[in-house]
Amino acid sequence: MIEKIVEHLDVKDNDTQKAICSVVTVAAIASNRPRDDTWTDGYYRCLAAMDSDVVEVILGTLLGLIGLFLLITLFKARKKTHEHNKGTTTALGKVASKWSGLYRFSKAEIEKAINYSSSRIRLGTGSAGQVYQGILPSGQLVAIKHLYKTAMNGSFTREVEGLSKVRHPNLVSLLGYCDENGDKYLVYEYCSNGNLAHNLLRSDALLPWGKRVKILRDCSLALRFLHTHPDGCIVHRDIKLANILLMDNMEPKLSDFGLARMVGMKETKCFTEVRGTIGYMDPEYMSHGNLSCASDIYSFGVVILQLLSGRKVIELDTKARETLTRKAKDVSAGKRPLEDFVDPRLEGELNLEVFKSILNIAVLCVASSSKGRPTINDLVGEIERAYENTSANMVELVPFFLHSFHSVNAFPDDDFHLLCSLHKQGDRIMQHPYQALNLL
């Protein structure tokens, strides 16, 4: 086909058809389409067959079109790069399609939710941002975290991407997010009873033994869910009392996935930047940056020791952590009496055998070497047994006290029936039988 065009253009007549063919030939050459060098001489014969003015027009037009094409290509490339680097598109644009089930709030919606009253209600402040109480148009209470700009890039993406993939009754639910004009917000379900630190460490706090064991059981199930995720072990990296939120019924929810990382089940990753809370951090991770599933086991072990003893972890004093773990190890080894480690506020309501079994597994969790710590499945197994024994003991105790009260005519019949109805509520009385007296 090409040879025929060139042969046809050898004629010196400059008619319209030949001019059109010349344009086609020049366009083919300019676009590097021809692969046969034997006919390219015909291109010059084609140009020779045309007036010089026509040749100049054709070449000028083609050069202009090529230049325009290059400009358009450059513009598109720069636009794509710009969108990739924009904060509103990088973290969200490509990942948002994977964040199924999450609602993308506008900034106006966020502001309206936070400013529903005359003054903002701040629920707390963390290393990544401030958390406010909000109300959605539906009337639903929510917690809204406004991330600091210094913590936005990694923390925001990890939190949204992580919580969009994992759903568990004891993991806080992420309802939506906002990424607009440089501001980033995360919208969570509202946990009305605050965090575990607030409910355990206050001097006037009274967290019954049965509730403590249930909180440990539920949190261990959430941790097992993370550590056995199909995509790999999700290491939370910041398990502590303040990151365990409590619902109306004191059901715990593990929160704050801003530092979470995914590693293999038996894998250890090394990080040059160590992040977490002093007092809860795995010594191996803190010293060498070695992060593994066992790092969370250590942190959870410290949480267990706090729930048993009611003691604080002083974050700026590493000796405080050592004192807590050292004392626990001495009690576990029989060097000190068990009562030395019991939270005095429990007032003897606990089962000491169950207490000791939990203490022993906690001591293994805080072993200096990750190799000496239990797996998450072993940990859950021990906590489950402790929970079942605690529940069984409470079920046995309440009917005993009810029978005793009735047999000695401690209450009139009406009060006895009221006490029985309270017994049916189970959890309220089962934590401590004597609490029934205060409910009458």
C-alpha positions as CSV (number, residue, x, y, z in Angstrom):
1,M,0.0,0.0,0.0
2,I,2.7,2.4,1.0
3,E,4.8,1.7,-2.1
4,K,1.8,2.5,-4.3
5,I,1.3,5.8,-2.6
6,V,4.9,6.8,-3.1
7,E,4.9,5.6,-6.7
8,H,1.7,7.6,-7.4
9,L,3.3,10.7,-5.9
10,D,6.3,10.6,-8.3
11,V,4.0,12.4,-10.8
12,K,4.8,16.1,-10.8
13,D,1.2,17.3,-10.9
14,N,0.2,19.0,-7.7
15,D,-3.5,18.1,-7.6
16,T,-5.5,17.8,-4.4
17,Q,-5.4,14.1,-4.2
18,K,-1.6,14.0,-4.4
19,A,-1.4,16.7,-1.7
20,I,-3.7,14.7,0.6
21,C,-1.5,11.6,0.0
22,S,1.6,13.7,0.8
23,V,0.0,14.7,4.1
24,V,-0.7,11.0,4.9
25,T,2.9,10.0,4.1
26,V,4.4,12.8,6.2
27,A,2.1,11.9,9.1
28,A,3.2,8.3,8.8
29,I,6.9,9.3,8.9
30,A,6.4,11.7,11.8
31,S,4.6,9.1,13.9
32,N,7.4,6.6,13.3
33,R,4.8,4.1,11.9
34,P,6.8,2.9,8.8
35,R,9.1,0.0,9.5
36,D,10.4,-0.5,5.9
37,D,13.3,1.8,5.1
38,T,13.3,0.8,1.4
39,W,10.5,3.1,0.6
40,T,11.4,6.2,2.7
41,D,13.2,7.8,-0.3
42,G,9.8,8.1,-1.8
43,Y,8.9,10.4,0.9
44,Y,11.3,13.0,-0.4
45,R,10.1,12.4,-4.0
46,C,6.6,13.1,-2.6
47,L,7.7,16.4,-1.1
48,A,9.5,17.2,-4.3
49,A,6.3,16.7,-6.2
50,M,4.7,19.5,-4.2
51,D,5.2,23.3,-4.2
52,S,7.5,24.5,-1.5
53,D,4.7,26.6,0.1
54,V,2.6,23.4,0.5
55,V,5.5,21.5,2.0
56,E,6.0,24.3,4.5
57,V,2.4,24.4,5.4
58,I,2.3,20.6,5.9
59,L,5.4,20.5,8.0
60,G,4.4,23.4,10.1
61,T,1.0,21.9,10.7
62,L,2.5,18.6,11.7
63,L,5.1,20.2,14.0
64,G,2.3,22.2,15.6
65,L,0.2,19.1,16.2
66,I,3.1,17.2,17.6
67,G,3.9,20.1,19.9
68,L,0.3,20.3,21.1
69,F,0.3,16.5,21.7
70,L,3.4,16.8,23.8
71,L,1.9,19.7,25.8
72,I,-1.3,17.7,26.5
73,T,0.7,14.7,27.6
74,L,2.9,16.8,29.9
75,F,-0.2,18.5,31.4
76,K,-1.9,15.1,32.1
77,A,1.3,13.7,33.7
78,R,1.7,16.8,35.9
79,K,-2.0,16.7,36.9
80,K,-1.7,13.0,37.8
81,T,1.4,13.7,39.9
82,H,-0.3,16.6,41.6
83,E,-3.3,14.5,42.5
84,H,-1.1,11.7,43.8
85,N,0.6,14.1,46.1
86,K,-2.5,15.9,47.4
87,G,-3.4,15.0,51.0
88,T,-7.0,14.6,50.1
89,T,-6.3,12.1,47.3
90,T,-3.3,10.1,48.2
91,A,-4.4,8.5,51.4
92,L,-8.0,8.4,50.3
93,G,-8.2,8.3,46.6
94,K,-6.7,4.9,46.0
95,V,-7.6,3.4,49.4
96,A,-11.0,4.8,49.8
97,S,-12.5,2.3,47.3
98,K,-11.2,-0.4,49.7
99,W,-12.7,1.2,52.8
100,S,-16.1,-0.5,52.4
101,G,-18.9,0.4,54.8
102,L,-17.4,3.8,55.8
103,Y,-19.2,7.0,55.3
104,R,-17.2,10.0,54.1
105,F,-18.3,13.0,56.0
106,S,-17.9,16.6,54.7
107,K,-16.1,19.1,57.0
108,A,-19.4,21.0,57.4
109,E,-21.1,17.8,58.7
110,I,-18.2,17.2,61.2
111,E,-18.3,20.8,62.4
112,K,-22.1,20.6,62.9
113,A,-21.8,17.3,64.8
114,I,-19.1,18.7,67.1
115,N,-20.8,22.1,67.7
116,Y,-24.2,20.7,68.5
117,S,-24.2,22.5,71.9
118,S,-23.0,25.9,73.0
119,S,-19.5,24.6,73.7
120,R,-17.5,21.7,72.4
121,I,-17.2,18.6,74.6
122,R,-13.7,17.3,74.6
123,L,-13.5,13.6,75.6
124,G,-9.7,13.4,75.6
125,T,-6.3,14.2,74.1
126,G,-3.8,11.8,72.7
127,S,-0.5,11.8,70.8
128,A,-2.4,11.8,67.5
129,G,-5.1,14.3,68.1
130,Q,-8.1,15.5,70.2
131,V,-11.3,13.6,70.6
132,Y,-14.7,15.4,70.8
133,Q,-18.2,14.2,71.5
134,G,-20.5,14.7,68.5
135,I,-24.1,14.1,67.5
136,L,-25.1,13.0,64.0
137,P,-28.4,14.2,62.4
138,S,-29.9,10.8,63.3
139,G,-29.3,11.6,67.0
140,Q,-26.5,9.1,67.4
141,L,-23.8,10.0,69.8
142,V,-20.3,9.6,68.3
143,A,-16.7,10.3,69.2
144,I,-14.8,12.4,66.6
145,K,-11.0,12.5,66.6
146,H,-9.4,15.5,64.9
147,L,-5.9,14.5,64.0
148,Y,-2.9,16.8,64.5
149,K,-1.3,17.7,61.2
150,T,2.0,16.2,62.3
151,A,0.3,12.8,62.8
152,M,-1.9,12.8,59.8
153,N,-0.2,11.0,57.0
154,G,0.6,7.6,58.5
155,S,-1.7,7.5,61.5
156,F,-4.8,8.5,59.5
157,T,-4.3,6.0,56.7
158,R,-3.4,3.1,59.1
159,E,-6.4,3.8,61.3
160,V,-8.9,4.0,58.5
161,E,-7.5,1.1,56.5
162,G,-7.0,-1.0,59.5
163,L,-10.5,-0.6,61.0
164,S,-12.2,-0.9,57.7
165,K,-10.8,-4.4,57.3
166,V,-11.4,-5.7,60.9
167,R,-14.8,-6.0,62.6
168,H,-15.1,-7.6,66.1
169,P,-17.5,-7.0,69.0
170,N,-14.6,-5.9,71.2
171,L,-12.9,-3.6,68.7
172,V,-14.2,0.0,68.5
173,S,-16.2,0.6,65.3
174,L,-15.1,3.3,62.9
175,L,-18.2,4.8,61.3
176,G,-16.6,7.2,58.9
177,Y,-14.0,9.7,58.2
178,C,-13.4,13.2,56.8
179,D,-10.5,14.4,54.7
180,E,-11.0,18.0,53.5
181,N,-8.9,21.1,53.1
182,G,-6.0,19.6,55.0
183,D,-8.1,18.5,58.0
184,K,-8.6,14.9,58.9
185,Y,-11.3,13.5,61.2
186,L,-12.2,10.0,62.3
187,V,-15.7,9.2,63.5
188,Y,-16.1,6.3,66.0
189,E,-19.0,4.7,67.9
190,Y,-19.4,6.4,71.3
191,C,-18.3,4.5,74.4
192,S,-20.2,6.1,77.2
193,N,-18.2,4.9,80.2
194,G,-14.9,6.3,79.1
195,N,-11.7,4.3,79.2
196,L,-10.4,1.6,81.5
197,A,-7.8,3.8,83.1
198,H,-10.5,6.2,84.3
199,N,-12.6,3.4,85.7
200,L,-9.8,1.6,87.4
201,L,-7.2,4.1,88.6
202,R,-9.4,6.8,90.1
203,S,-9.3,6.7,93.9
204,D,-13.1,6.5,94.0
205,A,-13.4,3.9,91.3
206,L,-15.0,0.6,92.1
207,L,-14.6,-2.0,89.4
208,P,-15.8,-5.4,90.7
209,W,-13.8,-8.5,90.3
210,G,-16.2,-10.2,88.0
211,K,-16.2,-7.2,85.7
212,R,-12.4,-7.2,85.6
213,V,-12.2,-10.8,84.6
214,K,-14.8,-10.3,81.9
215,I,-12.9,-7.3,80.5
216,L,-9.8,-9.4,80.4
217,R,-11.6,-12.2,78.6
218,D,-13.2,-9.9,76.0
219,C,-9.9,-8.0,75.3
220,S,-8.0,-11.2,74.9
221,L,-10.6,-12.3,72.3
222,A,-10.1,-9.1,70.4
223,L,-6.4,-9.5,70.5
224,R,-6.6,-13.1,69.3
225,F,-8.8,-11.8,66.4
226,L,-6.1,-9.3,65.4
227,H,-3.2,-11.7,65.8
228,T,-4.8,-14.4,63.7
229,H,-6.2,-12.2,61.0
230,P,-6.1,-13.9,57.5
231,D,-3.8,-11.2,56.1
232,G,-1.3,-11.6,58.9
233,C,-0.8,-10.7,62.5
234,I,-2.0,-7.1,63.2
235,V,0.2,-5.8,66.0
236,H,-1.6,-3.0,67.8
237,R,1.6,-1.5,69.3
238,D,-0.1,0.6,72.0
239,I,-2.2,-1.6,74.2
240,K,-2.8,0.1,77.5
241,L,-5.7,1.0,79.9
242,A,-6.4,4.3,78.2
243,N,-6.9,2.5,74.8
244,I,-9.6,0.1,76.2
245,L,-12.9,1.9,76.0
246,L,-16.0,0.9,77.9
247,M,-19.7,0.8,76.8
248,D,-22.8,1.3,78.9
249,N,-22.6,-2.3,80.2
250,M,-18.9,-2.0,80.7
251,E,-18.2,-4.1,77.6
252,P,-14.6,-3.3,76.5
253,K,-13.6,-2.0,73.1
254,L,-10.0,-2.0,72.1
255,S,-9.3,1.3,70.3
256,D,-6.6,3.5,68.7
257,F,-5.0,1.7,65.7
258,G,-2.9,4.7,64.7
259,L,0.3,2.7,65.4
260,A,-0.8,-0.7,64.2
261,R,1.4,-2.7,61.9
262,M,0.9,-6.0,60.1
263,V,3.6,-8.7,60.4
264,G,3.7,-12.4,59.8
265,M,2.5,-14.8,62.6
266,K,6.1,-15.8,63.4
267,E,7.8,-12.8,61.9
268,T,9.8,-10.0,63.6
269,K,10.1,-6.6,62.0
270,C,12.7,-4.1,62.9
271,F,11.8,-0.4,63.2
272,T,14.2,2.5,63.5
273,E,11.5,4.6,65.1
274,V,10.1,3.0,68.3
275,R,6.5,4.2,69.1
276,G,4.2,3.3,72.0
277,T,3.7,4.1,75.7
278,I,6.6,3.7,78.1
279,G,5.6,1.2,80.8
280,Y,3.7,-0.9,78.4
281,M,6.3,-1.4,75.7
282,D,8.0,-4.7,75.0
283,P,11.7,-4.4,76.2
284,E,12.9,-6.1,73.0
285,Y,11.0,-3.6,70.9
286,M,12.0,-0.7,73.0
287,S,15.7,-1.6,73.0
288,H,16.2,-2.9,69.5
289,G,13.1,-2.0,67.5
290,N,12.1,-5.6,67.1
291,L,8.3,-5.8,66.7
292,S,6.3,-9.0,66.7
293,C,3.0,-10.4,67.9
294,A,4.7,-11.0,71.3
295,S,5.1,-7.3,71.7
296,D,1.3,-7.0,72.2
297,I,1.4,-9.9,74.6
298,Y,3.8,-8.0,76.8
299,S,1.6,-4.9,76.8
300,F,-1.5,-6.9,77.6
301,G,0.4,-8.6,80.4
302,V,1.0,-5.2,82.0
303,V,-2.7,-4.4,81.6
304,I,-3.6,-7.7,83.4
305,L,-1.2,-6.8,86.3
306,Q,-2.9,-3.4,86.6
307,L,-6.4,-5.0,86.8
308,L,-5.2,-7.4,89.4
309,S,-3.4,-4.8,91.6
310,G,-5.2,-1.6,90.8
311,R,-1.8,0.1,90.4
312,K,-0.7,2.8,87.9
313,V,2.2,2.6,85.5
314,I,4.2,5.7,85.8
315,E,5.1,6.4,82.1
316,L,8.1,8.6,82.7
317,D,9.7,6.2,85.3
318,T,10.7,2.8,83.9
319,K,11.5,1.6,87.4
320,A,7.8,1.9,88.2
321,R,7.1,-0.8,85.6
322,E,9.9,-2.9,86.9
323,T,8.5,-2.6,90.4
324,L,5.1,-3.8,89.2
325,T,6.4,-6.8,87.3
326,R,9.1,-7.6,89.9
327,K,6.5,-7.7,92.6
328,A,4.2,-9.8,90.5
329,K,7.0,-12.3,89.8
330,D,7.8,-12.6,93.5
331,V,4.2,-13.3,94.4
332,S,3.8,-15.8,91.6
333,A,7.0,-17.6,92.7
334,G,5.7,-17.8,96.3
335,K,8.3,-15.4,97.7
336,R,5.6,-13.0,98.9
337,P,1.9,-13.6,99.9
338,L,-0.7,-13.4,97.2
339,E,-2.6,-10.7,99.2
340,D,0.4,-8.3,98.6
341,F,-0.7,-8.0,95.0
342,V,-4.5,-7.9,95.4
343,D,-6.2,-4.5,94.8
344,P,-7.4,-3.7,98.4
345,R,-10.6,-2.2,96.9
346,L,-11.8,-5.7,96.0
347,E,-12.5,-6.3,99.7
348,G,-12.0,-10.0,99.5
349,E,-14.8,-10.6,97.0
350,L,-12.5,-12.5,94.6
351,N,-11.6,-16.2,94.3
352,L,-7.9,-16.3,95.2
353,E,-7.3,-19.5,93.1
354,V,-8.7,-17.7,90.0
355,F,-6.7,-14.6,90.9
356,K,-3.5,-16.7,91.1
357,S,-4.1,-18.4,87.8
358,I,-4.5,-15.0,86.1
359,L,-1.4,-13.7,87.9
360,N,0.7,-16.6,86.7
361,I,-0.3,-16.2,83.0
362,A,0.3,-12.4,83.3
363,V,3.8,-13.0,84.7
364,L,4.6,-15.2,81.6
365,C,3.3,-12.4,79.4
366,V,5.8,-9.9,80.8
367,A,8.8,-12.1,80.4
368,S,11.8,-10.1,79.2
369,S,12.4,-12.4,76.3
370,S,9.6,-12.8,73.7
371,K,10.4,-16.5,73.5
372,G,9.2,-17.0,77.1
373,R,5.8,-15.4,76.5
374,P,2.6,-17.4,75.8
375,T,1.0,-17.4,72.4
376,I,-2.3,-15.6,72.1
377,N,-4.2,-18.9,72.0
378,D,-2.6,-20.1,75.2
379,L,-3.4,-16.7,76.8
380,V,-7.0,-16.8,75.7
381,G,-7.4,-20.4,77.0
382,E,-6.2,-19.4,80.5
383,I,-8.3,-16.3,80.7
384,E,-11.4,-18.2,79.4
385,R,-11.0,-20.8,82.2
386,A,-10.6,-18.0,84.8
387,Y,-13.8,-16.3,83.5
388,E,-15.8,-19.5,83.5
389,N,-14.7,-20.3,87.1
390,T,-15.5,-16.8,88.2
391,S,-18.9,-16.9,86.7
392,A,-19.6,-20.3,88.2
393,N,-18.6,-19.1,91.7
394,M,-20.8,-16.1,91.4
395,V,-23.8,-18.2,90.4
396,E,-23.3,-20.5,93.4
397,L,-22.9,-17.6,95.9
398,V,-26.0,-15.6,95.1
399,P,-28.6,-18.4,95.7
400,F,-26.7,-19.3,98.9
401,F,-27.1,-15.8,100.3
402,L,-30.7,-15.5,99.1
403,H,-31.5,-18.7,100.9
404,S,-29.7,-17.6,104.1
405,F,-31.5,-14.3,104.2
406,H,-34.9,-15.9,103.7
407,S,-34.3,-18.8,106.1
408,V,-33.6,-16.4,109.0
409,N,-36.5,-14.1,108.0
410,A,-34.0,-11.4,107.3
411,F,-36.5,-9.7,105.0
412,P,-40.2,-9.6,104.7
413,D,-41.6,-11.6,101.8
414,D,-42.0,-8.5,99.6
415,D,-38.3,-7.6,100.1
416,F,-37.3,-11.2,99.4
417,H,-39.2,-11.3,96.1
418,L,-37.6,-8.0,95.2
419,L,-34.2,-9.5,96.0
420,C,-35.0,-12.5,93.8
421,S,-36.0,-10.2,91.0
422,L,-32.7,-8.4,91.4
423,H,-30.9,-11.8,91.3
424,K,-32.4,-12.4,87.9
425,Q,-30.5,-9.3,86.6
426,G,-27.5,-11.5,87.2
427,D,-24.5,-9.3,86.5
428,R,-25.5,-6.5,88.9
429,I,-25.5,-8.8,92.0
430,M,-23.2,-11.6,90.9
431,Q,-20.1,-9.3,91.2
432,H,-20.6,-9.3,95.0
433,P,-23.6,-10.8,96.8
434,Y,-23.6,-8.1,99.5
435,Q,-24.2,-5.4,96.9
436,A,-27.8,-6.7,96.8
437,L,-28.3,-5.0,100.1
438,N,-27.5,-1.6,98.7
439,L,-29.9,-2.1,95.8
440,L,-33.0,-2.4,98.1
